[in-house]
Amino acid sequence: MEPFVRRPDGERVAYATLGSGPPLIRPPGWISNIETSWESPSGTASRTPTRRLAEKRTVIWYDRHGCGLSDRNRTDFTLDDDLVDLETVVDHLGLRRFSLFGLSSGGATSMLYAAHHSEKVSRLILYGTGACKDPDYHREFGTLHLIGDLIRNDWALASRVLANMFSPSGASADFVAPAEQATRRLRHAGGGRHPLGDYV
């Protein structure tokens, strides 16, 4: 079972570590479940680089509050609230300096943390992410809004679309089924609130 840490508001955040050496934190993307992403066939994209990084580093990853194994009682789906999760894990582990690996929407959390706590961040690695915090920016392009509408109206189809977005070479049944389950868990965690929060 993964360890937990309590946020200042009392909610628990699940985290896991692997390897030894200088610490590297990988904040979660939009959907996370540290248990199923490690065990499911679709977790290969996450498992392989994590294992490679853990050969020379202590890799730390966690489920954002409201998702995965973390407490599900979340109503604030903002980047600032995601920052609290990262700050809580860092403080709990007593980390003084560490690398941040921001992948996908975990990149925005990483950039915000680095802006607030530059003295603690030895390296900021960003991949497949963006720096915009303004929801109106995303609305201009309409993509997130359309995906949000699809998620609200047809979970099964939305899971397949998202699986194809993240696995463009073709989403196999081994990938789609866990994606559908993760999306349902996220919807349940949000108490029916839209999983993209203020961005749609």
C-alpha positions as CSV (number, residue, x, y, z in Angstrom):
1,M,0.0,0.0,0.0
2,E,1.2,3.5,-0.9
3,P,2.0,6.0,1.9
4,F,-0.2,9.0,2.4
5,V,0.5,12.5,3.5
6,R,-2.1,15.1,4.8
7,R,-2.6,18.4,3.1
8,P,-3.2,21.5,5.3
9,D,-7.0,21.0,4.7
10,G,-6.7,17.4,6.1
11,E,-7.2,15.6,2.8
12,R,-4.8,12.7,2.1
13,V,-2.5,12.5,-0.9
14,A,-1.1,9.1,-1.9
15,Y,2.5,9.0,-3.0
16,A,5.0,6.4,-4.0
17,T,8.8,6.2,-4.4
18,L,11.2,4.1,-6.4
19,G,15.0,3.9,-6.6
20,S,17.7,5.7,-4.7
21,G,19.8,8.7,-5.3
22,P,19.0,12.4,-5.8
23,P,15.2,13.0,-5.6
24,L,13.1,13.6,-8.8
25,I,9.4,14.4,-8.4
26,R,7.0,13.7,-11.2
27,P,3.7,15.6,-10.5
28,P,0.7,13.9,-12.0
29,G,-1.0,14.8,-15.2
30,W,-4.7,15.1,-15.6
31,I,-5.7,11.6,-14.5
32,S,-3.6,9.6,-12.2
33,N,-3.7,6.4,-10.1
34,I,-0.3,5.3,-8.8
35,E,-1.5,1.8,-8.2
36,T,-3.3,1.0,-11.5
37,S,-0.9,2.9,-13.7
38,W,1.9,0.8,-12.4
39,E,0.0,-2.5,-12.8
40,S,-2.1,-2.1,-16.0
41,P,-1.0,-2.7,-19.5
42,S,-1.6,1.0,-20.4
43,G,0.8,2.0,-17.6
44,T,3.8,0.9,-19.7
45,A,4.3,4.5,-20.9
46,S,4.7,5.6,-17.3
47,R,6.4,2.5,-15.9
48,T,9.3,2.2,-18.3
49,P,10.7,5.8,-17.9
50,T,10.1,5.7,-14.2
51,R,12.1,2.5,-13.8
52,R,14.9,3.9,-16.0
53,L,15.0,7.2,-14.0
54,A,15.0,5.2,-10.7
55,E,18.2,3.5,-11.7
56,K,20.1,6.6,-10.6
57,R,17.5,8.7,-8.7
58,T,14.7,8.4,-6.1
59,V,11.6,9.0,-8.2
60,I,8.6,10.3,-6.3
61,W,5.1,10.5,-7.8
62,Y,1.7,11.0,-6.3
63,D,-2.0,11.1,-7.1
64,R,-3.5,14.6,-7.1
65,H,-6.1,15.2,-4.4
66,G,-9.4,14.1,-5.8
67,C,-7.9,11.4,-8.0
68,G,-6.5,7.9,-7.8
69,L,-5.8,6.7,-4.3
70,S,-5.8,10.2,-2.8
71,D,-8.9,11.4,-0.9
72,R,-11.7,12.2,-3.3
73,N,-13.4,15.0,-1.5
74,R,-12.3,17.8,-3.9
75,T,-14.2,20.8,-5.0
76,D,-11.3,23.2,-6.1
77,F,-10.0,22.0,-9.4
78,T,-7.5,24.8,-9.9
79,L,-3.8,24.9,-10.6
80,D,-3.2,26.6,-7.2
81,D,-4.9,23.6,-5.5
82,D,-2.6,21.2,-7.5
83,L,0.3,23.2,-6.2
84,V,-0.8,22.5,-2.6
85,D,-0.5,18.7,-3.3
86,L,3.1,19.1,-4.6
87,E,4.1,21.4,-1.7
88,T,2.6,18.9,0.8
89,V,4.6,16.0,-0.6
90,V,7.8,18.0,-0.7
91,D,7.4,19.2,2.9
92,H,6.5,15.8,4.2
93,L,9.6,14.2,2.6
94,G,11.8,17.1,3.9
95,L,13.3,17.7,0.5
96,R,15.7,20.6,0.3
97,R,16.7,20.4,-3.4
98,F,15.3,18.1,-6.1
99,S,14.5,17.9,-9.8
100,L,11.0,18.3,-11.1
101,F,9.8,16.4,-14.2
102,G,6.7,18.1,-15.5
103,L,4.9,15.9,-18.1
104,S,1.5,16.9,-19.6
105,S,-0.6,18.9,-17.2
106,G,1.9,18.1,-14.4
107,G,4.2,20.5,-16.2
108,A,2.0,23.5,-15.2
109,T,2.2,22.4,-11.6
110,S,5.9,22.0,-11.9
111,M,6.4,25.5,-13.4
112,L,4.2,27.1,-10.7
113,Y,6.2,25.3,-8.0
114,A,9.5,26.4,-9.5
115,A,8.3,30.0,-9.7
116,H,7.3,30.0,-6.0
117,H,10.2,27.8,-4.7
118,S,13.1,28.3,-7.0
119,E,15.6,27.7,-4.2
120,K,14.4,24.1,-4.0
121,V,14.4,23.2,-7.7
122,S,17.7,22.0,-9.0
123,R,16.4,21.1,-12.4
124,L,13.1,21.6,-14.2
125,I,12.4,19.1,-17.0
126,L,9.3,19.8,-19.1
127,Y,7.8,17.5,-21.7
128,G,4.5,17.8,-23.6
129,T,3.2,20.7,-21.5
130,G,2.4,24.4,-21.6
131,A,2.6,27.4,-19.4
132,C,-0.8,29.0,-19.7
133,K,-2.9,29.3,-16.5
134,D,-5.7,31.4,-18.1
135,P,-8.8,29.3,-18.8
136,D,-9.8,31.8,-21.5
137,Y,-6.7,31.0,-23.5
138,H,-7.8,27.4,-23.8
139,R,-11.4,28.3,-24.6
140,E,-10.2,30.3,-27.6
141,F,-9.0,27.1,-29.2
142,G,-12.2,25.2,-28.2
143,T,-10.4,21.9,-28.0
144,L,-10.7,21.4,-24.2
145,H,-14.3,22.6,-24.4
146,L,-15.2,20.0,-27.0
147,I,-13.4,17.2,-25.1
148,G,-15.2,18.3,-21.9
149,D,-18.6,18.1,-23.7
150,L,-17.7,14.7,-24.9
151,I,-16.7,13.5,-21.4
152,R,-19.9,14.9,-19.9
153,N,-22.1,13.2,-22.6
154,D,-20.4,9.9,-23.4
155,W,-17.8,8.5,-21.1
156,A,-17.1,5.4,-23.1
157,L,-16.5,7.3,-26.3
158,A,-14.5,10.0,-24.6
159,S,-12.2,7.4,-23.1
160,R,-11.6,6.0,-26.5
161,V,-10.9,9.4,-27.9
162,L,-8.5,10.2,-25.1
163,A,-6.8,6.8,-25.5
164,N,-6.3,7.5,-29.2
165,M,-4.9,11.0,-28.4
166,F,-2.3,9.6,-26.0
167,S,-1.6,6.5,-28.0
168,P,-1.8,7.7,-31.6
169,S,-0.4,4.5,-33.1
170,G,-3.6,2.8,-32.1
171,A,-5.3,2.2,-28.8
172,S,-5.6,-1.4,-28.1
173,A,-8.3,-2.9,-25.9
174,D,-5.6,-3.3,-23.2
175,F,-5.2,0.5,-23.2
176,V,-8.8,1.6,-23.7
177,A,-10.4,-0.5,-20.9
178,P,-8.1,1.0,-18.1
179,A,-8.6,4.5,-19.6
180,E,-12.4,4.1,-19.4
181,Q,-12.0,2.9,-15.8
182,A,-9.7,5.8,-14.9
183,T,-12.1,8.3,-16.4
184,R,-15.1,6.9,-14.5
185,R,-13.0,7.0,-11.2
186,L,-12.1,10.6,-11.9
187,R,-15.8,11.6,-12.5
188,H,-16.8,9.8,-9.3
189,A,-14.0,11.6,-7.4
190,G,-15.2,15.0,-8.6
191,G,-18.7,14.4,-7.2
192,G,-20.1,14.8,-10.7
193,R,-18.1,18.0,-11.3
194,H,-16.4,18.2,-14.7
195,P,-12.9,16.6,-14.5
196,L,-11.3,19.5,-16.4
197,G,-12.5,21.9,-13.7
198,D,-12.4,25.5,-14.8
199,Y,-10.9,24.8,-18.2
200,V,-14.1,23.8,-19.8
